[in-house]
Every structure is written in structure tokens, then in C-alpha cells.
Amino acid sequence: MIIGVILVGLIGWVVAKTFQSWTAAPVAGGEIRMIHPRFFGRNNKNQPYTITAEEAVRDNRDINRVALTQPRLSMQTDAPGPVLAQSDRGLLNEATHLLQMNGAVKVNDGRGYVFLSESALLDTQTHRAEGHNHVTGDGPLGHFDANAYVIDEKGGHAVLTGQVHTHLLPQGSAVKP
């Protein structure tokens, strides 16, 4: 009789646990969420860079991928000032050192040029930035518009492609704020 009571109790416990697991809310997949994260690194010339954001979420399937909300990048380069970039959202791949920025992207190249676009891919190791959406901007020489751009730290210049329009300022003129 004692064995029967134990057996009925055991079966009841198994049924109760099974029913409980069917009705329980699903458990989160271990998502790592960070508020006001800071990522620090150094480029291939040992110059520092910092990536900050309002929020970051690490990808559950690839721990090197981090989705960012309102990312901001500051990179020291050979330019007179740091390269600064910001956007609405971004995706950082820590393995490849690439930061994809999307939505209201603003890049200041450290030499006085400001690029505005909807997307930019920034390589934190080589300081290369490129965008394949419409870009507009201003700099010491004037205003520009184009369909795509590449800012290459090696050559210290920007290449604009596709429907390029510029308005060059006379020497000694000041750029509009």
C-alpha cells in the first residue's frame, strides 16, 4: 500500500510538472542587454577608438554581433581632430571591427568635412568609411551631394560617386554653420 501511494504521488508530480511547463510563459533566450555600453579598442596603428550607445543587445547566435541604439563612434586618426560618427541605430561586429550605422548618419572626418547619409560602414581598424546611399555635406571647400562616398584614411581624402554636385567656395570664404 505504501508503494502504491508513492507511485500515485510520483505520477501526480510528473503530470503536474508537465502541465505546468505547458502553461508557463516562455523563458527568454539568454539575451544580453546593456544600457549605456562602452566599447574600447585600438586600430592597426595603435590609435584608440570608443563606441558608445544608449543600449546594446548581443546576438544570441553570434556573440560577436551587437545591435546598438544611437551609437556614437570617436576614433583618433592622423587628422587634426578625431573622426566622429553617430546614427539612430547600428550593428557592431567585434570580430571584424566593422560598425554598420543606419538612420540619420552623421560623420565628421576630423578635417572639417561633415557627411550626412542614411547609412555608413565604418572600419575601426583602417578608418575607412563608406556609404552607398545619398550623401550630402559641407567642408572647408564648400558643399557637396552624391549617391555614394568613401572616406579613406590612407589617402586622407574622400571619393564621391554618382550624380556628384558641388558648390565650391572662393578661397578664404567661410563655410556656412
Secondary structure, DSSP 8 states (H G I E B T S, - for coil): -HHHHHHHHHHHHHHHHHHHHHHS-------EEEES-EEEEE-TTS-EEEEE-SEEEE-SS-TTEEEEES-EEEE--SSSS-EEEE-SEEEEETTTTEEEEEEEEEEE-SSS-EEEEEEEEEETTT--EEE-S-EEEEETTEEEEESEEEEETTTTEEEEESS-EEEE--TT-----
